[in-house]
Amino acid sequence: MSRPMLVALLALALSAPALQASEPQSQATAEIVSAPDVVYGQVLGAALLADIAYPKAHSGKTPAILSIHGGRWMRGTKRDNGAIKVDQWAGFGFFAMTIDYRLRGCSAPPACYQDVQCAIRFLHANAEKYNIDEDRIFLIGQSAGGHMVSLAATLGNGDYPKTGGWETARDDFRASICISGPHDLTTCPWGNLWTPAGIDPMKARELASPIQYASPSMKPLLIFHADNDKSVPIDNALAMVKVLKEKNCPHVFHHYPAAGHMSVTPEVIEKSLAFIQKVTDGEPLNDTAK
């Protein structure tokens, strides 16, 4: 995708009306197919649901974007403003997917993260069906979702058992985009909500902290964070960026003085598309953007 085309797609999609995600069946326009509540996995008979959208016609294979909503692992849905609008990203030329995951009120962490990993495998397992380019799968997450895409970029699946299905499918991806997410659960004000059973709580939070796994071989990571974020203090992000710089890890950091607890805004979308293009083109990262 060329840069002029990327800019044109951005302008077109930001001005286009959103499809109604609440419709119970697939919708199709001249350009986009949209389907709500697609089952991407099953755990003990319970369905894990996603909304998807993709270009109706596309020359070549389609890159994919997987969105993970926020809510401190305890609330929120795939249609919150912390998640992408799938029809909008389909307009950019992506297979777009936003998921619900198991919340801590019914299933303790790391169930939520296991569901994210299941969704990644779903994309690979269904790549032929949806014409997905398996080498261009990108993750984007906000707040708690940002934590999980950052953990995916640094740890990958780790030692967490695979659940939900597609166990033999690939579980890799190209890069992650973290919006106002915590990278160190031991210093995040709500990190104590990460409470797996059968393990010391502080140890569990250490093991689930992306900052522990930063390395030059990690997936490229784009970080958005603001100084006045009252949910995840800026020091959490700055500590992560410091480690990423020291270890020469592939990353870009967009640092804002007063953007609050950021979400998927037009500026975030624009900069995320630019990051995706940069990664796709193999351009060097490792920089901090003001």
C-alpha positions in Angstrom: 0.0 0.0 0.0 1.6 3.3 -1.1 1.7 6.3 1.1 -0.6 8.4 -1.1 -3.1 5.5 -1.2 -2.9 5.2 2.6 -3.7 8.9 3.0 -6.6 8.7 0.6 -8.1 5.7 2.3 -7.8 7.4 5.6 -9.7 10.5 4.4 -12.4 8.3 2.7 -13.0 6.0 5.7 -13.0 8.8 8.3 -15.8 10.5 6.4 -17.8 7.4 5.7 -20.9 6.5 7.8 -20.5 3.5 10.1 -22.4 0.3 9.4 -24.9 -0.7 12.1 -22.9 -3.3 14.2 -26.1 -4.4 16.0 -27.6 -6.0 12.9 -28.0 -9.8 13.4 -26.7 -10.8 10.0 -23.9 -10.0 7.6 -24.2 -6.8 5.6 -22.6 -6.0 2.3 -22.1 -2.8 0.5 -20.4 -2.3 -2.9 -17.1 -2.4 -1.1 -17.3 -3.9 2.4 -18.7 -7.1 3.9 -19.6 -6.7 7.6 -20.5 -9.6 10.0 -21.3 -9.1 13.8 -20.9 -11.8 16.5 -18.8 -14.3 14.6 -17.7 -17.2 16.8 -13.9 -17.1 16.9 -13.4 -19.7 19.7 -15.3 -21.8 22.2 -14.4 -22.5 25.9 -16.3 -25.1 27.7 -19.2 -24.7 25.3 -19.3 -20.9 25.6 -18.8 -18.9 22.4 -16.2 -16.2 22.0 -17.6 -13.5 19.7 -16.0 -11.0 17.3 -17.3 -8.4 14.8 -15.5 -8.6 11.5 -15.5 -6.6 8.3 -13.4 -6.8 5.1 -13.2 -5.5 1.6 -15.6 -7.3 -0.7 -13.0 -7.3 -3.5 -9.3 -7.0 -3.0 -6.3 -7.5 -5.3 -3.9 -9.8 -3.5 -4.1 -10.9 0.1 -5.5 -8.5 2.7 -3.6 -7.3 5.9 -5.5 -7.9 9.1 -6.0 -5.8 12.2 -7.2 -7.3 15.5 -8.6 -5.0 18.1 -8.7 -5.6 21.9 -10.9 -3.3 24.0 -10.0 -1.9 27.4 -11.8 -2.0 30.8 -9.2 -3.3 33.3 -9.9 -6.8 32.2 -13.2 -6.6 34.0 -15.6 -4.7 31.8 -16.1 -3.3 28.2 -17.1 -4.8 24.9 -15.8 -5.2 21.4 -17.9 -2.1 20.3 -16.5 0.3 22.9 -14.7 3.5 21.8 -11.5 1.7 23.0 -11.9 -0.6 20.0 -11.7 0.0 16.3 -14.7 0.4 14.0 -14.3 -2.7 11.8 -16.1 -1.2 8.8 -13.8 1.8 8.9 -10.7 -0.3 8.9 -12.1 -2.5 6.1 -12.3 0.8 4.2 -8.6 1.1 4.7 -8.1 -2.3 3.0 -7.8 -4.5 6.1 -9.6 -7.6 7.3 -10.7 -6.0 10.6 -11.7 -7.9 13.7 -12.7 -6.7 17.2 -13.3 -9.2 20.0 -15.0 -9.8 23.2 -12.9 -11.8 25.7 -13.6 -13.4 29.1 -13.7 -10.8 31.8 -12.3 -11.4 35.3 -15.7 -11.4 36.9 -16.4 -14.8 35.4 -13.0 -16.1 34.4 -9.8 -14.9 36.2 -6.8 -13.8 34.2 -5.0 -15.0 32.1 -8.3 -16.1 30.4 -8.6 -12.8 28.7 -5.1 -13.1 27.3 -5.7 -16.7 26.2 -8.7 -15.4 24.2 -6.4 -12.8 22.5 -4.1 -15.6 21.5 -7.1 -17.7 20.3 -8.2 -14.8 18.1 -4.7 -14.6 16.5 -4.9 -18.3 15.8 -8.4 -17.8 14.3 -7.0 -15.3 11.8 -4.3 -17.8 10.7 -6.7 -20.8 10.6 -9.2 -18.8 8.5 -6.7 -17.0 6.3 -7.7 -18.8 3.1 -11.4 -18.2 3.8 -11.0 -14.5 4.3 -8.0 -13.9 2.0 -5.8 -12.8 4.9 -2.1 -12.2 4.5 -0.7 -14.2 7.4 2.5 -12.2 7.4 0.7 -8.9 7.8 -1.4 -9.4 11.0 -1.4 -6.4 13.3 -2.8 -6.0 16.9 -4.2 -2.8 18.4 -5.4 -2.5 22.0 -6.5 0.3 24.4 -5.9 0.3 28.2 -6.2 -3.3 29.3 -6.3 -4.3 25.7 -3.1 -2.3 25.2 -1.5 -4.3 28.0 -2.4 -7.5 26.2 -1.1 -6.5 22.8 2.1 -5.3 24.4 2.4 -8.6 26.2 1.8 -10.4 22.9 4.6 -8.4 21.3 7.1 -9.2 24.0 6.1 -12.6 25.4 4.0 -14.2 22.7 1.9 -17.1 23.9 4.4 -17.9 26.7 3.6 -20.7 29.0 -0.2 -20.0 29.0 -2.2 -23.1 27.8 -3.9 -22.7 24.5 -7.7 -22.5 24.9 -10.6 -21.8 22.6 -9.6 -23.8 19.6 -7.3 -23.6 16.6 -4.5 -25.1 18.7 -2.4 -26.2 15.7 -2.6 -22.9 13.8 0.2 -20.3 13.7 0.1 -17.7 16.6 2.5 -15.1 15.2 1.8 -11.6 13.9 3.7 -8.6 12.6 3.4 -5.8 15.1 1.4 -4.3 18.0 -0.1 -0.9 18.8 -0.6 -0.1 22.5 -2.9 2.9 23.4 -2.6 4.0 27.0 -1.9 0.5 28.2 0.2 -0.6 31.2 3.5 -2.4 30.6 4.3 -3.1 34.2 1.4 -4.5 36.3 3.4 -4.2 39.5 3.3 -0.4 39.3 -0.1 0.1 37.6 -2.8 1.3 40.0 -5.1 -1.4 39.0 -2.5 -4.1 38.3 -3.8 -6.0 41.4 -6.9 -6.9 39.3 -4.7 -9.4 37.5 -5.3 -12.3 39.8 -4.7 -15.8 38.4 -5.5 -18.7 40.7 -2.8 -20.8 42.4 0.0 -18.3 42.1 1.4 -15.5 44.3 -0.4 -12.4 43.1 2.7 -10.2 42.8 4.5 -13.0 41.0 1.6 -13.3 38.6 1.7 -9.6 37.9 5.4 -9.8 37.2 5.0 -12.7 34.8 2.2 -10.8 33.0 4.2 -7.5 32.6 5.5 -6.8 29.1 8.4 -4.9 30.5 9.9 -8.2 31.7 10.2 -9.6 28.2 11.4 -6.6 26.1 14.2 -7.8 23.7 15.5 -6.9 20.3 13.7 -10.0 18.8 10.3 -8.8 20.0 7.5 -7.7 17.6 7.6 -4.0 16.7 5.6 -1.9 19.2 3.9 1.4 18.8 3.0 3.2 22.1 0.6 6.1 22.7 0.6 7.7 26.1 -0.1 11.0 27.8 1.4 12.8 30.8 -2.1 13.4 32.3 -3.3 9.8 32.0 -5.2 9.3 35.3 -5.7 5.6 34.7 -2.2 4.5 33.8 0.4 7.0 35.0 2.9 8.1 32.4 5.8 6.7 34.5 4.6 3.2 33.5 5.0 3.9 29.8 8.2 5.9 30.3 9.8 2.9 32.2 8.9 0.7 29.3 10.3 3.1 26.7 13.5 3.4 28.7 14.0 -0.4 28.6 13.1 -0.6 24.9 15.7 2.0 24.1 18.4 0.4 26.3 17.8 -3.0 24.6 17.5 -1.5 21.1 14.0 -2.9 20.7 11.9 -2.0 17.7 9.4 0.6 18.8 7.9 4.1 18.3 6.6 6.2 21.1 4.1 9.0 20.7 4.2 11.1 23.9 1.5 13.6 24.6 1.3 16.3 27.3 -2.4 16.4 27.8 -4.4 13.8 25.9 -5.7 11.9 28.9 -6.4 8.2 28.9 -6.3 7.9 25.1 -8.6 6.0 22.8 -8.9 5.3 19.1 -9.0 8.9 17.9 -8.5 10.1 14.3 -4.9 11.0 15.1 -4.3 7.6 16.7 -5.7 6.0 13.5 -3.5 8.2 11.3 -0.3 7.5 13.2 -1.2 3.8 13.5 -1.6 3.5 9.7 1.8 5.2 9.2 3.4 2.8 11.7 1.9 -0.2 9.9 3.2 1.1 6.6 6.6 1.7 8.1 6.8 -1.9 9.5 5.5 -3.3 6.2 8.2 -1.4 4.3 10.9 -2.6 6.7 11.9 0.9 7.7 13.9 1.3 11.0 11.9 2.2 14.1 13.5 2.7 17.6 12.5 6.3 17.9 10.4 8.6 20.0 8.0 10.9 18.2 6.9 14.1 19.9 
